[in-house]
Amino acid sequence: MQAYASIDERITRFSHLDQAVRIISRIQGCLTKGSQRKPAQSRQDAINALVKSAQSENFSVDIQKLKGAKCVAMQSSISKLDPFLDQKGFLRVGGRLQSSELQSFGERHPLLLPKKSHLTNLIIDYFHRKAAHQGAEKTLALLCTHGYWIPNGRSAVSSRIRGCVTCKRIRGQPCNPQMATLPSVRVNEAPPFTHCGLDCFGPFLVKDGRKEQKRYGLIVTCMASRAVHIELLEDTSTDSFINAIRTVTAIRGPIQSIQCDQGTNFTGASKDLQGNLLTRMNITMKFNPPHSSNMGGVWERQVCSDDLPLSPNMLLTMKSDVVLPPPSDFSDTDFYSRKRWRAVQ
């Protein structure tokens, strides 16, 4: 059986203050079987025993000098705290609040805890959980409120909280994943719209006489040059998609490969044209896995940027800017002006 030199070494087996207090309380209960103690009193007695053991082990020289009615040495780490021994033999912080009635005795003269002690770490963890992991300042404030003082306490609390797993999980920065290698169609030269990615967007409400009908858009982007072509779809059926692809190839030239998601109109077109049009046009269709829109970021990003309403002027000029009016006001006398640009206007 392993032998322990002190209680502070014995409680190194425990990772929670409540566990250590419960064990010490049971030991004290076995030693004093005849006494009837309440649970709150037995818990406080166990904490006092732990604190006194930690103080005796870490501040033994200072306690001996204070018992001899002397002050602690100036070289001591607690000399500036004006320490004293109370009636029960606990080492407490002095100060100038002896006559104050606004605080309890434990708040005016908190118990001194050694900075490097397992009991101190357990107490810091206990109040840190009680503070709902709000940080070092809140934990340190709770320690002082409950009558504990740690020399250079802010440093001790911060270093202990730095290893808190819950705080790391809450406040940790997300990891940046290693980006995969770009596909060959993205990094090699090719004529525009040789390798394309496409997707549908919409619907848009349009007027057809007195009726309102839904119309959709097919956005086709070149994988190499990132050029964009937009086609109008009557609906999201396979037939509308096939007609749009025929229009794109007639305007932009032959397409070698198409990458898209597994929409029903895309998969239906692939099945309908598998041995007919796709073979003659030499088009290869590649589908992303289901629920993997991140794999189509090339065209999904273009869909997000296409938030302006389409107009005939945009389709003709392929620009979203409106043609500006002449840069000035002109009169009839400008016909006889020597500045030809005014006469041209």
Beta strands, then each sheet from edge to edge (+ up, - down):
strand 1: 84-85
strand 2: 91-92
strand 3: 111-112
strand 4: 148-149
strand 5: 195-208
strand 6: 211-222
strand 7: 228-233
strand 8: 257-260
strand 9: 284-287
sheet 1: 1+ 2-
sheet 2: 3+ 4+
sheet 3: 7+ 6- 5+ 8+ 9+
end
